[in-house]
Amino acid sequence: KGDLTSLFHEAFHPVLTQAVKSNPEAFIDFHHQVDTVLRDAGLTEMADRLTAYANQYKAKGGDALVGEEYLVQLAANFAAAEFLKGQLTPQKKGVLRKIADLFNKLIQKITGNTI
């Protein structure tokens, strides 16, 4: 399907693929943490869609590929403004803050530096 989300999804893949190769376990953990943040914030429908999408790849590449697909699709949804449909509510701002914090911890774990 050639929509904006698909375009962003494919654009994010090379970046995340390289990062996942460097530390697959860190990305599996990050994927689960982000999923928990979304569900705790009441964004279960979004988390369910991302999980269903990513789980299509489990047989092909295991948990690391599932995590990669989940995170690439999440990033694509953010870039294509799917996440922001309607208003940027305080709830969604909180989710973005938490995901940014998790991402910073991931980068620190992989590189030893913060962003």
N, C-alpha and C positions, 0 to 999 in steps of 0.2 A: 504494500500500500504506500503510495507516494505522497504522504502528507508531511507537514512541517516536523512533526514529532519523529517520523522515520528518518528524515534528513539529519536531524540533530543526533538521533540514535547512532547512525552510521558514522557521523563525524566524531563522536566521543569514543567509539570503539578502539581505535589505534592507541589512544592515550591510556585508556584503562587496561587494555590487554597487556601493554608493557608493564604497567604498575602491578597488575595481578601476578604476572610471572615472577616479579621480584619477591613477592611475599604472599602466596595464596591464602595462607591461614589468616593473615591480617585482614584480607578482604572478605573472607567468609565471616569473620567476627563483625566487621564493619557492616556487612549486609544485614546480619541479624540485629545489630544495634539500631540501624536505621529503621528496619521493619518494626521493631518495638516502639521507637519514637512515634512513628506514624500511627500505630494502633493505640498507643496510650493517649494520643491527641484526638482520638475519635475519627481518624481518617482510615478506618478499616476497609472501606470500599477501595480506596486507592492502593492500600497495601495488598489487598486480595488480588486486584488487577495485576499489580507488579509481580506478585508471587506466581500467579497463573501463567503470566507471560514467561517468566524466568524458568519455571519448572519444565517447560518444553525442552530445555537444553540439558536436563540432568543426565539422561542416558548418553548424551554426546560428550560431556566433559565433567560430570560430577559436580560437587558442591562449589568448587572454584568458578566454574563456568556459570552456574546458576547465580552466584553472587555477582559476578561480572555483569551478566545480562540484566539483573534486577537494578543494579546501580547505574548502568548505562541508560536503561529505560527511564529511571527516575530523573537523571540529569537531562535527558531529552524532554521529559515532561516539564521540567523547570524551564528549560530554554524555550520551549514552544508555548510557555505560559499556561499549560494545562493545569498546573497546580494553582495558578492564580485566577482561575475562572471565578468570576464574581469579585469579591473584595479580598484584599490582603488583610484578613482578620487578625486580631491579636493571637488567636490560636495558631494560625498559619505562620505568623511572625515567630512565635515560640518554637515551632517545628523547625523553621529555617535556622534559628539560632542554635538549637540542639544539634542539628545535622552539621552545621559549620564547626561546632565544638568537636564533634566526633571525627570530622574530616581532619581537623588540625591534629588531633591525637594520632590518627592514622599516619599522617605525613611525618609526624615526629617519630613514630615507631619505625617507619621505613627509612627515613633519612637522618634522623637525629636532630633535625631542625624544625622550628615552628614557622608557620606562615602568618 
